[in-house]
């Protein structure tokens, strides 16, 4: 899921927030995560969660502005195999 890696360069305008990717090839789970501090508040959450199920890409959650399904890397190689939850 190299399509998630470019999103790690984006940093929220608030707080000291780190963006990372988590790849679990054994269970076919891929996530873009953010965690860190905004003042006294600790923030942690998934920005994108993707799973591979029965040969299809399932976008479980997509909190990006444009949507990862519109990413050229996904649409070129995976036409007809994307499911958006």
N, C-alpha and C positions, 0 to 999 in steps of 0.2 A: 504494500500500500504506500508506495513512494509518493502518491498524490498528496498525502498529508504533510510531508516534510516541508514544503514551501510555506505552509501556514505558520510554522514555528517562528518565522522572522517577524511576524506581526505582534506588537506589544500594545496592550491596552493603554489608553492615555492616563489612566488613574492607577495609583498604587504601585507596588513592587511585585508585579505578576510575571511568572515564568510560564511559557508555553512549551509543552513537550509532547512527544508522540509515544504511544505504547503499542507495541506489536506483539501479538500472541498467535504465532503461526500454528501452534498445536491445536488451539481451539478456534482458529479463524476469527479472532476478534482484533479490531484495530481502532484506536482512539486518539483523538487530539485533546489534550488536557491542559487546563490552566490552573495554577495554584500560586498562592502568595498572599501578601498583606496589602490591604487598603486601609491605611490608618491603623485603628485598633481591631479591625475585622479581618479574619482569615477567610480567604475565598478558595474554593476548590470545586471544579466541575468539568464535565465533558463538553467540549465545543462540537465535536463530531464523534459519532460511534458507528462503525461499519462492521458488518459480519459477512462472511461468505457462507451461504447455506445452499446446499444442493446445486453448486455451480453458479449460483447467482449472487450478485452483490446486493446486500440488503443494507440500505442506509437507515439505521435505527434512529439516529438523531442527527440533525444538521443545524447548528446554530451559526453558520457562517452567513455573511451578507448575501453572496450570490448563489451559494449552494454548491456542494462538491459534485453533484450530479452534472453540473454544467462544465466541469473541468474537462479540458480537451483530452487528457490522459485517460480518463474513465470513458468518455463517450466514444472515442475512436476504437478502443479495444473491446468494449463491452456492450455494444448496441444489442438491445433485447434481453440483456441479462441483469438489468438494474431494477430493484424493487425499492420503493421509497415508503417507509412506514409513517 
